[in-house]
Amino acid sequence: MATFDVVIIGAGLSGLSAAHTLLSQHQTKVCVLEAQGRVGGRLLTKEVNLNNGDSTTCDVGGQWVVDKQHHVTKMLKMLNIGTHKQFLKGRTVLFRNNRPITYEGIVPYKTNWFGLVDLQMAMWDIDKLANTIDLERPWSHKNAAKWDSMTVQNYMDTMYTGLGRDMIELFCQTVYSQEPSQISFLFLLLGIKSAGGVTNLVETEGGAQDSKIDGGAQQIPNKLLDHLNALNKSGPSGGSLFEIKYNHVASEITKIKTGYQVTTRDGSVFFCNYIIIAIPPTLCSHIHYNPPLPSMRTHLCQRIPMGSIIKVNMFFKTRFWRERNLAGSFVSASNDITEYPLTLGYDGTTICGLVSFFAGYSAVYWSGRPKEERIEASKKQYAIMFDVPLDFVNEQFLGYEEKDWTMDEFSTGAYSGVMAPGVLSIYGPALRTPIGDIHFAGTETAKHWLGYMSGAIESGERAASEVLEKIKNTN
Ligand SMILES: Cc1cc2nc3c(=O)[nH]c(=O)nc-3n(C[C@H](O)[C@H](O)[C@H](O)COP(=O)(O)OP(=O)(O)OC[C@H]3O[C@@H](n4cnc5c(N)ncnc54)[C@H](O)[C@@H]3O)c2cc1C
């Protein structure tokens, strides 16, 4: 029987950040329960063996950061982790009507001007509306009920051009990994406000895809864990303050006289005064609560599904796109996802390859297909987009690594939870509000950069501060 001040459920970036705040600010006895045999959750850097005998690493989870994401920037500095810029020299490809159009910068000027004006007007309008959202209480907006009864598709239906609508659809697929018909317009405005505007989300340079983590993004949780262990050992407790239990899936939380009892799938029991749940809301529904949580919280968690994403990395002998003055970056608005499944992609930058995404419905459809078919379809799409013969792509091919996040038991999708209409305006107040001494973290609960690494860190630090405040008041 083990007793702790705080049990944290989940060793993703939010759970570990919570542990770091607790340990660095107070002599708190903390146990982190992690379902898997590793830290990092939605951050995963994989080692890949290539056909030519070489090996390399690639991120199949979260990857990009930008210095305006203050929480992750501060964390990288503390852990002494460097970043490097996303390669972006040359032209970008817009794949639309099953043919590529190339352009410089972020606007495909060669397409029709009426469509671009339509898109720009929509982006200005959405940014203006997003600006009116209160990050603390988005459900309190005078138009909350109206906007939360609409999907993004309903908004798109008021636009004038196919190009404008295609680009907003791409925005939903690439940023939220959901289709416009699945996303509440109020939730979209919240996400945009939390990132400081549409441009911050879509831009590469200066936006969310600005830079990558040296050595891969899993460096962050790995080094944070090292830091926690060092902090624990060097503290006055002589190493008895912090524990992490791998392969412990929290399955039941019971309120007892002295605090809480957390039971894991294997029957282990942990006692504590406070709990921080640092997992996606939909996974909170997999835990049994005794007594049951208030219905606002239960129903909120039932209503935040994860996005659908398959992230793929393909490796080649040469960066053949660069020789054609192409940056390797592309967006695809193809209506035929059975033939052209990739929605978005970039040059691998430090590795000779391309990193791409099957996003939204494409991920749902392709998740059920064999991996070999995903490889062949990706190669075919690359050949058309970068204007090279398929035989040439085959000859250049050195290897492939992917992760289908919809099939991951401990995230059930990615990048993050996304709200459909009728959720945020009704159940939103239950997102961060503690229940007794159970507190909630996870990127889905962040105020800034909701859904991103930075949001995960912010949420962990916020939940830990709430607990510390209570601990200080009881001492
Ligand atoms: C493909 C992909 C691309 C992304 N790209 C980016 C990007 O470029 N930039 C960016 O900033 N963000 C990106 N993200 C999002 C980013 O990775 C997440 O926002 C962040 O990692 C979430 O951290 P978290 O701690 O909130 O949740 P998680 O990382 O999901 O951590 C939760 C942890 O809890 C564990 N767990 C779950 N259930 C239980 C249980 N019952 N008991 C015990 N443990 C449990 C899980 O195993 C996991 O380790 C991406 C994500 C993916 C998957």
Ligand as a Chemical Component Dictionary entry (heavy atoms), coordinates in Angstrom:
data_LIG
# 
_chem_comp.id                   LIG 
_chem_comp.type                 NON-POLYMER 
_chem_comp.pdbx_formal_charge   0 
_chem_comp.three_letter_code    LIG 
# 
loop_
_chem_comp_atom.comp_id 
_chem_comp_atom.atom_id 
_chem_comp_atom.alt_atom_id 
_chem_comp_atom.type_symbol 
_chem_comp_atom.charge 
_chem_comp_atom.model_Cartn_x 
_chem_comp_atom.model_Cartn_y 
_chem_comp_atom.model_Cartn_z 
_chem_comp_atom.pdbx_ordinal 
LIG C1  C1  C 0 0.579  13.061 -35.048 1  
LIG C2  C2  C 0 0.591  14.210 -34.071 2  
LIG C3  C3  C 0 1.121  15.417 -34.477 3  
LIG C4  C4  C 0 1.153  16.494 -33.579 4  
LIG N1  N1  N 0 1.812  17.644 -33.959 5  
LIG C5  C5  C 0 2.048  18.590 -33.026 6  
LIG C6  C6  C 0 2.947  19.660 -33.315 7  
LIG O1  O1  O 0 3.560  19.694 -34.386 8  
LIG N2  N2  N 0 3.136  20.614 -32.354 9  
LIG C7  C7  C 0 2.495  20.554 -31.142 10 
LIG O2  O2  O 0 2.719  21.440 -30.301 11 
LIG N3  N3  N 0 1.669  19.529 -30.836 12 
LIG C8  C8  C 0 1.446  18.549 -31.740 13 
LIG N4  N4  N 0 0.668  17.465 -31.424 14 
LIG C9  C9  C 0 -0.098 17.492 -30.162 15 
LIG C10 C10 C 0 0.780  17.192 -28.936 16 
LIG O3  O3  O 0 1.522  16.023 -29.169 17 
LIG C11 C11 C 0 -0.132 17.050 -27.734 18 
LIG O4  O4  O 0 -0.847 18.266 -27.545 19 
LIG C12 C12 C 0 0.572  16.765 -26.403 20 
LIG O5  O5  O 0 1.593  15.830 -26.545 21 
LIG C13 C13 C 0 -0.486 16.278 -25.404 22 
LIG O6  O6  O 0 0.091  16.027 -24.132 23 
LIG P1  P1  P 0 -0.856 15.595 -22.924 24 
LIG O7  O7  O 0 -0.014 15.373 -21.749 25 
LIG O8  O8  O 0 -1.987 16.553 -22.809 26 
LIG O9  O9  O 0 -1.530 14.214 -23.381 27 
LIG P2  P2  P 0 -0.859 12.825 -23.797 28 
LIG O10 O10 O 0 0.410  13.054 -24.529 29 
LIG O11 O11 O 0 -1.919 12.071 -24.508 30 
LIG O12 O12 O 0 -0.515 12.122 -22.420 31 
LIG C14 C14 C 0 -1.435 11.335 -21.713 32 
LIG C15 C15 C 0 -0.700 10.157 -21.099 33 
LIG O13 O13 O 0 -1.619 9.444  -20.279 34 
LIG C16 C16 C 0 -1.467 8.054  -20.488 35 
LIG N5  N5  N 0 -2.751 7.454  -20.123 36 
LIG C17 C17 C 0 -3.917 7.445  -20.810 37 
LIG N6  N6  N 0 -4.880 6.824  -20.093 38 
LIG C18 C18 C 0 -4.311 6.452  -18.921 39 
LIG C19 C19 C 0 -4.795 5.779  -17.755 40 
LIG N7  N7  N 0 -6.060 5.369  -17.638 41 
LIG N8  N8  N 0 -3.922 5.550  -16.735 42 
LIG C20 C20 C 0 -2.631 5.953  -16.810 43 
LIG N9  N9  N 0 -2.133 6.600  -17.888 44 
LIG C21 C21 C 0 -2.965 6.852  -18.922 45 
LIG C22 C22 C 0 -1.079 7.921  -21.944 46 
LIG O14 O14 O 0 -0.387 6.711  -22.161 47 
LIG C23 C23 C 0 -0.185 9.154  -22.131 48 
LIG O15 O15 O 0 1.160  8.852  -21.851 49 
LIG C24 C24 C 0 0.616  16.361 -32.274 50 
LIG C25 C25 C 0 0.102  15.131 -31.877 51 
LIG C26 C26 C 0 0.109  14.065 -32.746 52 
LIG C27 C27 C 0 -0.353 12.719 -32.267 53 
# 
loop_
_chem_comp_bond.comp_id 
_chem_comp_bond.atom_id_1 
_chem_comp_bond.atom_id_2 
_chem_comp_bond.value_order 
_chem_comp_bond.pdbx_ordinal 
LIG C1  C2  SING 1  
LIG C2  C3  SING 2  
LIG C2  C26 DOUB 3  
LIG C3  C4  DOUB 4  
LIG C4  N1  SING 5  
LIG C4  C24 SING 6  
LIG N1  C5  DOUB 7  
LIG C5  C6  SING 8  
LIG C5  C8  SING 9  
LIG C6  O1  DOUB 10 
LIG C6  N2  SING 11 
LIG N2  C7  SING 12 
LIG C7  O2  DOUB 13 
LIG C7  N3  SING 14 
LIG N3  C8  DOUB 15 
LIG C8  N4  SING 16 
LIG N4  C9  SING 17 
LIG N4  C24 SING 18 
LIG C9  C10 SING 19 
LIG C10 O3  SING 20 
LIG C10 C11 SING 21 
LIG C11 O4  SING 22 
LIG C11 C12 SING 23 
LIG C12 O5  SING 24 
LIG C12 C13 SING 25 
LIG C13 O6  SING 26 
LIG O6  P1  SING 27 
LIG P1  O7  DOUB 28 
LIG P1  O8  SING 29 
LIG P1  O9  SING 30 
LIG O9  P2  SING 31 
LIG P2  O10 DOUB 32 
LIG P2  O11 SING 33 
LIG P2  O12 SING 34 
LIG O12 C14 SING 35 
LIG C14 C15 SING 36 
LIG C15 O13 SING 37 
LIG C15 C23 SING 38 
LIG O13 C16 SING 39 
LIG C16 N5  SING 40 
LIG C16 C22 SING 41 
LIG N5  C17 SING 42 
LIG N5  C21 SING 43 
LIG C17 N6  DOUB 44 
LIG N6  C18 SING 45 
LIG C18 C19 SING 46 
LIG C18 C21 DOUB 47 
LIG C19 N7  SING 48 
LIG C19 N8  DOUB 49 
LIG N8  C20 SING 50 
LIG C20 N9  DOUB 51 
LIG N9  C21 SING 52 
LIG C22 O14 SING 53 
LIG C22 C23 SING 54 
LIG C23 O15 SING 55 
LIG C24 C25 DOUB 56 
LIG C25 C26 SING 57 
LIG C26 C27 SING 58 
# 
